């Protein structure tokens, strides 16, 4: 079966094209570095597989995600390359296209966003472009699927076409030097020697590492040094300028401006959205509106309906069914008080989770998320990072795991590590059920404000910790932030639904598997004790475990065994905190407030939520930190330091609040 590599610049619609050609859905967003690992899907015509690689501007990598692409070209077996090009950004996109053509594999170009280009008065002669590059070019609009069927059919036909070598002259002396490098590489049986030679001469670190062990390496370095000595610039600059000149000539031959394009709508609105003073208040206002809708207007009423179903009708139906088949009291209690109570306590917050994910998807697909990174760049520069680091943090609002993985797009190693270490401070969707439960009980008239304050607190603390670390243990050189701002787009209903479902289904799946199993174990620990089964919950094993560490939390306002036990189980997954409480208290929603009111005040409830925000990352997050850093030291640090920060700050909040009479 043929393997096709899908390559292109960031924000060219590459992942949207992947979805259109495979019929599957991958995470789509409007910022650089959404795809940080290759993803594979089967083509609709069943003729092969399509590999979605990270969006890159160049094959000479400066970040981990770009390194994925270069390593793939060097080591993986594939048959074709599908290069997606943004018609409205033709010149910049062509730099990658030329390098792919030089690689030597069959290339098919998908000329995307022809509709956007037309709005700007840009028309590209597709036939002429195809003739000059020697490859097939197909115009498409990936977001709507227009032209994708033709592209798929052309991809199949492209297999039969003979690939002609694509060669750019870099000057007489350079061409001679390139020929010498090619000859040496061919002796070592390397495929694609011309591309490899050009990347070596451009000081591509991945290629350098690949050929450094060869006996011919010293000869190759000598050729590179000799060639550079004959130029008034570096070899990398010379190669870039030569390609730039080729692209300029190409543009003259294939591109026409039918009319003077109007100032894009993006540029007009960006003057306000990314304003150095107004940009941040606008972002905060947007986020507050989202929380208001999620917790006050839509999410909470729907959650109340679900809670009534799980705690009332479903429990009654299941109890009646189990009684009719003669199930024992133990089984009935396990199912109703353990499984339904534990899993149901999490599932009741599905409307709020999906509402939040819908709005995040809306911001992504509209193009606003990339603007947030620009707005935050000015702030983050002061704290030791740049705006690019805010992108993983935004992703962390959904789940900290992909947020940490997205830090691979950050070029500077210490900045990348800083981002990995502070991203867990972002309030992920798993914390949301905890916030919703406590805010609903103790702050019924200001739920949105309370939850919003926790999200903002997470961002502020992440920045403060970053500042401290960047001045002490992780001093890093300042880096420049460059990001491509995509045009604003009207999100498509199908894309919004798929994006929301893709983000939210993991929450539902976890409730049906991990939380299901956890609820059973927690209920058994709460059901059994040293004296046997069916004990009072205060005499259970769970109470013993929680009671052992409960005194540590007394200065924070929640020194009960119930709170301590919930925090322990929360290390596995933050949603389990709610499941644990539902099993421990074993009451319906209408009396839950009274029961929790005996153990918490409004102040201690807020302190508990604040502690949940900051204390140790969940098990999955810790695992991905270990994988991304490759260091046991930093992994242990990522668990210990948030716990210390959480304890100190929660102590201050509760003690100061108590002194003030809250």
Beta strands, then each sheet from edge to edge (+ up, - down):
strand 1: 2-8
strand 2: 39-42
strand 3: 48-52
strand 4: 80-86
strand 5: 106-112
strand 6: 122-124
strand 7: 136-139
strand 8: 255-257
strand 9: 528-529
strand 10: 532-533
sheet 1: 2+ 3- 1- 4- 5- 7-
sheet 2: 6+ 8-
sheet 3: 9+ 10-
end
